[in-house]
Structure formats: C-alpha cells, structure tokens
Amino acid sequence: QVQLVESGGGLVQAGGSLRLSCAASGRTVSTYAVGWFRQAPGKGREFVTVISWSGGSTYYADSVKGRFTISRDNVKKTVYLQMNSLKPEDTAVYYCAAARYSGSYYYTLKATYDYDYWGQGTQVTVSS
C-alpha cells in the first residue's frame, strides 16, 4: 500500500513561484513512477508531469514545459514540483499520483487510469 500526501499549495501572484511536495509512505514507493495532475473548477483532471522511479526520466505537458520542474528524493520518499512563472490559468487543485511502472516509456503515463495511488490534493491559486 502506498499513501501520498501533498503540501505546499497556496495563493501567489502571477509570475511568482511555489514548490509542491508529495510525501510518500510504503516500502516499495521508491520503485514507483510519480506524476502530478491538476484539476481546475469545472474541468477534468489534467496531466502535468511525471518522473521515473530513478528520477532519470521526466516528461511535461506542453502547458508547463520550461516553467515547472519535477524532482524526487527517494531517501526522503518525496517528490517535488517546482512551479515558476505561474499564470492565472495554473490555478487548480494539484494531485500527485504513483504508478507501478518500470518500463522506458514514461511519456505514456498521462492518463489518470495509469496511476494506482492518489493523494488528496493541494490548492494552488494564482492571482492576476
């Protein structure tokens, strides 16, 4: 069993930065790929980024590429999402999720059904 807890959300002005954390528990969590999704009011859950279990592979949605950076510390069992140059359209609840995946095609892990465990989400609000 894997449990995920997000933190670090909040209110920030456009152009600002936030760093989200996803703390994981479970013996084998370090072998899971971890992704971030977001859900704005009235919209579906949208893929943001994913990182391989080793941290060696990452993939980003076009909407955040160049602004967001995902990283992980397997000793601390924590995955981070550094968000820079935030825009009002980044406003959403951000969720981290873990996937039992050890293949090479991390860019395919873009659907919610690809993931096995989810956190409860953290709100990010970007004001204009």
VMD Tcl script that draws the C-alpha trace (Angstrom):
set ca {
  {0.00 0.00 0.00}
  {1.21 3.50 -0.85}
  {-0.05 6.70 0.72}
  {0.63 10.13 -0.75}
  {0.28 13.50 0.96}
  {0.67 16.77 -0.95}
  {1.67 20.08 0.60}
  {2.95 23.49 -0.41}
  {-0.06 24.93 -2.17}
  {-1.26 28.45 -1.58}
  {-2.03 31.83 -3.08}
  {0.58 33.52 -5.25}
  {0.63 36.41 -7.69}
  {1.14 35.85 -11.38}
  {4.83 35.48 -12.16}
  {5.54 34.03 -8.73}
  {6.72 30.61 -7.66}
  {5.61 27.74 -5.46}
  {7.10 24.38 -4.61}
  {4.76 21.48 -4.01}
  {5.81 18.37 -2.14}
  {4.40 14.86 -2.31}
  {5.41 12.76 0.68}
  {5.01 9.03 0.17}
  {4.84 6.09 2.52}
  {5.21 2.42 1.77}
  {8.18 0.10 1.46}
  {8.31 -0.05 -2.32}
  {7.29 3.52 -3.14}
  {10.77 4.33 -4.38}
  {10.17 1.94 -7.28}
  {7.06 3.79 -8.48}
  {6.82 6.45 -11.15}
  {5.17 9.58 -9.74}
  {3.08 12.08 -11.63}
  {1.38 15.39 -10.94}
  {-2.07 16.21 -12.22}
  {-4.25 19.26 -11.71}
  {-7.95 19.95 -11.79}
  {-9.45 23.39 -12.26}
  {-13.07 24.10 -11.28}
  {-15.48 22.58 -13.76}
  {-12.74 20.78 -15.68}
  {-11.31 17.29 -15.82}
  {-8.10 16.17 -14.19}
  {-5.18 17.21 -16.40}
  {-1.74 15.65 -16.65}
  {1.11 17.98 -15.67}
  {4.31 15.95 -15.38}
  {5.77 12.54 -14.49}
  {9.11 11.30 -13.16}
  {10.55 7.80 -13.32}
  {11.36 5.84 -10.18}
  {15.04 6.69 -10.51}
  {14.44 10.35 -11.34}
  {16.34 9.90 -14.58}
  {13.37 10.41 -16.86}
  {10.84 13.22 -16.79}
  {8.06 14.33 -19.09}
  {5.98 17.52 -19.07}
  {2.76 18.75 -20.55}
  {3.36 21.47 -23.13}
  {1.46 23.97 -20.99}
  {4.07 23.82 -18.21}
  {7.24 22.92 -20.08}
  {10.05 25.34 -19.23}
  {8.22 26.66 -16.16}
  {7.73 23.60 -13.95}
  {10.36 21.12 -12.76}
  {9.71 17.75 -11.17}
  {12.30 16.03 -8.99}
  {12.43 13.34 -6.35}
  {14.42 12.32 -3.31}
  {14.00 8.58 -2.77}
  {15.73 8.69 0.60}
  {13.10 11.14 1.85}
  {10.41 9.42 -0.24}
  {9.34 12.82 -1.51}
  {8.61 14.17 -4.97}
  {8.74 17.90 -5.62}
  {7.12 20.15 -8.18}
  {8.85 23.50 -8.56}
  {6.50 25.90 -10.30}
  {7.90 29.15 -11.66}
  {6.42 31.96 -13.75}
  {2.97 31.00 -12.56}
  {-0.06 32.13 -14.55}
  {-3.70 32.52 -13.50}
  {-4.54 29.53 -15.70}
  {-2.34 27.37 -13.45}
  {-4.96 27.76 -10.72}
  {-6.20 24.29 -9.76}
  {-6.08 21.56 -7.18}
  {-2.81 19.71 -7.71}
  {-2.63 15.96 -7.10}
  {0.32 13.63 -7.02}
  {-0.12 10.00 -8.03}
  {2.03 6.87 -8.08}
  {2.18 4.27 -10.83}
  {3.63 0.77 -10.73}
  {5.68 1.19 -13.88}
  {9.23 0.16 -14.61}
  {9.28 0.46 -18.39}
  {11.02 3.08 -20.51}
  {8.09 4.98 -21.96}
  {7.25 7.37 -19.14}
  {5.75 9.82 -21.59}
  {2.83 7.41 -21.97}
  {1.79 7.80 -18.30}
  {-0.58 10.71 -18.97}
  {-3.98 9.27 -18.09}
  {-5.48 9.04 -14.63}
  {-6.06 5.31 -15.10}
  {-2.30 4.77 -15.48}
  {-1.88 5.54 -11.77}
  {-2.60 3.30 -8.81}
  {-2.48 5.65 -5.81}
  {-3.51 9.27 -5.35}
  {-3.04 12.00 -2.80}
  {-5.81 14.24 -1.52}
  {-4.67 17.32 -3.44}
  {-3.42 20.79 -2.59}
  {-4.93 24.04 -3.83}
  {-2.85 26.44 -5.92}
  {-4.34 29.83 -6.69}
  {-2.60 32.33 -8.94}
  {-3.96 35.86 -8.89}
  {-3.60 38.24 -11.83}
}
mol new
graphics top color blue
foreach p $ca { graphics top sphere $p radius 0.5 }
foreach p [lrange $ca 0 end-1] q [lrange $ca 1 end] { graphics top cylinder $p $q radius 0.2 }
display resetview
